Amino acid sequence: MRPVALITGASAGIGVELARVFSAHGHELALVARRQDRLTALADEIAASGRPRPTVLALDLEQRGATATLAADLSARGLEPAVVVNNAGFGLSGDAAKLSRDEQLAMIDLNIRALTELSLTFVDSLARRRGGILNVASVAAFLPGPGMAVYYASKAYVLSFSEALHRELAGRGVRVTTLCPGPVQTEFQLRSGMKLPAAAKMLELPAARVAQIGYDGFRRGRRVVIAGAGNKIAVSLMRFVPRALLLRAVARRGGAGRGD
């Protein structure tokens, strides 16, 4: 079995940049997302640079049974994950009571259930390869988010779950890192219609920079990596700000729609 870095949500934004960074550091890749054409284009780009051509797996991880299908496909190709990067996810802007409940439950399926399943399914191969898990959360994980209530809550779950796994799997030689980006100009923001206040825009980082920060933190075995000095300061200050003020500040962010 050949070891690969399995990267979900690899068709756009941070996922694309994570694929480029892992490949540049010598990892053979297995790329997962819904959009076959985008995965193929990325695989072509990486192969053209002289690196091993990534395996492309077009799957909708929201669907029940997708992880079992993915595991069987990898095994049939003689591949096993040495690293799992859970980047796939989406958000919805708007009041929870007004948004589609089906869409919000689908968000939970992808952001929480699929991430949990993928984090646990390959633990044996991760331990054999002395590899690990990089789960992409957000600075949203550190506070509630009126106007994106389920999304913020899903990222809080990712952070809590991943920190616990960091402790539980350390004895098996499996590192678990949570990457928490702040604002990043990707399809997620553009498609969700989020309107960032000027103060938040000052904290924006390019997706490529976020990916490199995440990779470096993962290689060092860091438990939590907050991308960017400004975001680190903001998260540190949150503990001193009354919760009611944080809620009002987050609620001022507008927008409606979906991003993934």
TADA-V86820 format. One record per backbone hydrogen bond with DSSP energy under -1.0 kcal/mol. NH is the residue of the N-H (numbers start at 0). CO is the residue of the C=O. E is the energy in kcal/mol with one decimal. If there is no record, write none. Layout:
BEGIN
NH | CO | E
NH | CO | E
END
This chain:
BEGIN
1 | 77 | -3.2
3 | 79 | -1.7
4 | 27 | -2.9
5 | 82 | -3.0
6 | 29 | -2.6
7 | 84 | -2.5
9 | 31 | -1.8
14 | 11 | -1.1
16 | 12 | -1.7
17 | 13 | -2.7
18 | 14 | -2.0
19 | 15 | -2.1
20 | 16 | -2.4
21 | 17 | -2.8
22 | 18 | -2.4
23 | 19 | -2.3
24 | 20 | -1.2
25 | 22 | -2.0
26 | 21 | -2.2
29 | 4 | -2.2
30 | 54 | -3.2
31 | 6 | -2.6
32 | 56 | -1.2
35 | 33 | -1.1
38 | 34 | -2.0
39 | 35 | -2.7
40 | 36 | -2.1
41 | 37 | -2.1
42 | 38 | -2.7
43 | 39 | -2.5
44 | 40 | -2.1
45 | 41 | -2.4
46 | 42 | -2.5
47 | 43 | -2.3
49 | 46 | -1.8
50 | 45 | -1.4
54 | 28 | -2.5
56 | 30 | -2.7
58 | 32 | -1.9
62 | 59 | -1.6
65 | 62 | -1.8
68 | 64 | -2.2
69 | 65 | -2.6
70 | 66 | -2.8
71 | 67 | -2.3
72 | 68 | -2.3
73 | 69 | -2.6
74 | 70 | -2.3
75 | 71 | -2.4
76 | 72 | -1.2
77 | 74 | -1.6
78 | 73 | -2.7
79 | 1 | -2.4
81 | 3 | -3.1
82 | 3 | -1.5
83 | 131 | -2.1
84 | 5 | -3.5
85 | 133 | -1.9
86 | 84 | -1.1
90 | 258 | -1.8
92 | 256 | -1.5
93 | 146 | -3.8
97 | 94 | -1.4
98 | 94 | -1.9
103 | 99 | -2.0
104 | 100 | -2.5
105 | 101 | -2.0
106 | 102 | -1.8
107 | 103 | -1.7
108 | 104 | -2.3
109 | 105 | -2.1
110 | 106 | -3.2
111 | 107 | -2.0
112 | 107 | -2.2
113 | 108 | -2.9
115 | 111 | -2.6
116 | 112 | -2.6
117 | 113 | -2.7
118 | 114 | -2.1
119 | 115 | -1.6
120 | 116 | -2.3
122 | 119 | -1.1
125 | 121 | -2.4
126 | 122 | -2.5
127 | 123 | -2.2
128 | 124 | -2.1
130 | 125 | -2.9
131 | 81 | -1.6
132 | 174 | -2.5
133 | 83 | -2.7
134 | 176 | -2.6
135 | 85 | -2.5
136 | 178 | -3.1
138 | 180 | -2.5
140 | 137 | -2.0
141 | 138 | -1.7
142 | 139 | -1.4
147 | 144 | -2.7
151 | 147 | -2.6
152 | 148 | -2.1
153 | 149 | -2.5
154 | 150 | -1.9
155 | 151 | -1.9
156 | 152 | -1.9
157 | 153 | -2.0
158 | 154 | -2.2
159 | 155 | -2.4
160 | 156 | -3.1
161 | 157 | -2.4
162 | 158 | -2.3
163 | 159 | -1.9
164 | 160 | -2.3
165 | 161 | -2.4
166 | 162 | -1.3
167 | 163 | -2.6
168 | 164 | -3.0
171 | 168 | -1.4
172 | 169 | -1.7
173 | 168 | -1.9
174 | 130 | -2.1
176 | 132 | -2.7
177 | 222 | -2.0
178 | 134 | -2.6
179 | 224 | -3.4
185 | 183 | -1.5
189 | 185 | -2.0
190 | 186 | -3.2
191 | 187 | -1.6
192 | 188 | -1.3
193 | 188 | -1.0
194 | 253 | -1.4
200 | 196 | -2.0
201 | 197 | -1.3
202 | 199 | -1.7
203 | 200 | -1.3
204 | 182 | -1.7
209 | 205 | -2.1
210 | 206 | -2.5
211 | 207 | -1.9
212 | 208 | -2.4
213 | 209 | -2.6
214 | 210 | -2.6
215 | 211 | -2.7
216 | 212 | -2.3
217 | 213 | -2.3
218 | 214 | -2.7
219 | 215 | -1.5
220 | 217 | -1.4
221 | 216 | -2.7
224 | 177 | -3.2
226 | 179 | -1.6
231 | 227 | -2.0
232 | 228 | -2.3
233 | 229 | -2.4
234 | 230 | -2.5
235 | 231 | -2.2
236 | 232 | -2.3
237 | 233 | -1.3
239 | 236 | -1.9
240 | 237 | -1.0
245 | 241 | -1.8
246 | 242 | -2.6
247 | 243 | -1.9
248 | 244 | -2.3
249 | 245 | -2.5
250 | 246 | -2.2
251 | 247 | -1.1
252 | 249 | -1.7
256 | 92 | -1.0
258 | 90 | -1.8
END
